[in-house]
């Protein structure tokens, strides 16, 4: 059975981010929370299943058919560069990064 409310750690683990990132989402109002601390100085937050679903839905990137060729070209460009960079030292990579614009 799936939980009805999640802790900050649960959300961080579920989304593959740090607890600090989840707190930032809360602080900026992107993620709705319920404070269950009952007047204590340090808040204890819970995120409902519905709030998590809304958050995920709002963050989903909407890709149109028109965007696909552009995204494919960008991915191919990045991959071709990354294969060319294999075997270089860190100093060489830094120099190339400063000289080129990705």
N, C-alpha and C positions, 0 to 999 in steps of 0.2 A: 504493500500500500504506500502510495506517495504522500509525502508530508504536505500539510496545509500551509505551514509557515516555515521559513528558513532563517538560519542565523547568518551573520556576515560571513563566517567561515564556510558555511554550506554553499553560499552563493559564489564565493571566491573559488572554491574547489570545483563547483559545477561549471563555471564559465572559464576556468583556467587563468585566473588573474590573481593579483595579490589582494589582501584585505584592504590595503590602502586605496587601491583602485575602487573597490566597492564603496568605501567611505567617501571618496571623491564624487562618485555618482550620486550618493545620497546628499552630500553637501550642495551639489549643483542642481538638485531637484530632478535628476534624470531617473532615479529609482525611488519609488514610494516605499516608506517604511512605517512600522508601528512601533512606538516606544513603549516597552513593557516594564520599564524600570520602577514605576510607582514612586516617583519623586526623589529617587536617589540622585546623587550628583552626576554619576557616570551613566549615560543612557544605555539601555539594552534594547537593541533593535531586532525586529523580525520583519521579514519580507514575505508577503502572502504569495501563494502560487499565482494568483491572478496578476499581481503587481509584477512578478517576474516575467510572466508571459507578455504583458504589455510592453515592458522594457525591451525584451528580446525583439518583439515585433517592430518597435520604433527604430531599433538599431539595424535592422535588416537592410541591406543595400538592395535597392530596386534596380535591376539591370534590364534595360530594354534591348530589343534586337539591334537597334542602331548602335548601342555601346559595344556589342560583342566584337566586331572587327578591331576596334580601337584597343580594347583590352587584350585581345589576342596578340596584336602587334607589340604592345608594351611588354607582355609576358615573354614573347620571343626575343625581344631586344635584351631584356634582363638576363634571360637564360644564356643567350649567346655570349654576353659579356662575362657572365660568371664562369662559363667553361673556359674562356680565354684567360681568365685570371688564375686558374689553378696552377699551383707550383711557384707562385710568386711569393716573395718575402713580405712581411708586414710593411716594411719601409717602402717597398715598391708599390704595394697596394695604396698606401697613403699618398704617394707621389702621383699615381695615376688618378686617384680620386680628386686631388686638387686641380689637376690639369683638365680633366674631363667633366662635363656636366652630364649626369645620368638622365 
